[in-house]
Amino acid sequence: MKVLRVRVSLPDRPGVLGQVARAFGVLGADILQVTVLEREGGRAVDDFTLSWPGGFVPDELRERLSVVPGVRIEGVWPTREIPGASPDYDLLGHVASDAGRAFVTLVDAVPDLVSAEWAVAVDSDTGAVVHGSWQAPGVEEMPDLTPLRPSAFSEGPLHLLSLPVRAAGLHLVVARSQGPAFHQVELDKIVRVVEIVALLATSTVDRTVA
């Protein structure tokens, strides 16, 4: 059994969401969670978290949903998300209990908040990677992926969130390659989490792995 995130763009009118849900059901998928990312111009963009039995064939999913007029699949990718869990609250709880390691904890936990694959903290002055989550590439420096303000963008097949963490002299980079580009809602979520972590952190920040 796999847990997948599926991003769907669909007409924002009564009945369409039900048609999409029925299409998932025909394929044997169980909808665990639906998150509305936007509703604008007569269309909506929703993220579905699905429990998927057996082997997963993306083309089969796209073919099944293509019979619903106006529906487009923007991305399908695996997620470690557990519907009903609160990883953001768990992160803040860990930071509150050990504020000296606030930003190490942030880097380790933040990929799961947006169904990403890895994250790194980069020293804002030198560009050196000071900590990476467990799936982060083993590099000592990151290329220039550190814009001055929070941003979501893509570098080839890699989709990135990048935002300064000024309280620690760091820049946070979050990445995924298997799904679609990060949505503004996802960027806004991480910005807010970082703001709260910075408030909880002590003035002495441990930026290394114990």
HELIX and SHEET records of a PDB file:
HELIX    1   1 VAL A   16  VAL A   26  1                                  11    
HELIX    2   2 PRO A   58  LEU A   65  1                                   8    
HELIX    3   3 PRO A   87  SER A   97  1                                  11    
HELIX    4   4 ALA A   99  ARG A  101  5                                   3    
HELIX    5   5 ALA A  102  ALA A  109  1                                   8    
HELIX    6   6 VAL A  110  LEU A  113  5                                   4    
HELIX    7   7 ARG A  166  ALA A  168  5                                   3    
HELIX    8   8 GLN A  184  LEU A  200  1                                  17    
SHEET    1   A 4 ASP A  30  GLU A  40  0                                        
SHEET    2   A 4 ARG A  43  TRP A  52 -1                                        
SHEET    3   A 4 LYS A   2  PRO A  11 -1                                        
SHEET    4   A 4 ARG A  72  PRO A  78 -1                                        
SHEET    1   B 5 VAL A 129  GLY A 132  0                                        
SHEET    2   B 5 TRP A 118  ASP A 123 -1                                        
SHEET    3   B 5 LEU A 170  ARG A 176 -1                                        
SHEET    4   B 5 LEU A 158  VAL A 165 -1                                        
SHEET    5   B 5 SER A 151  GLU A 155 -1                                        
END                                                                             
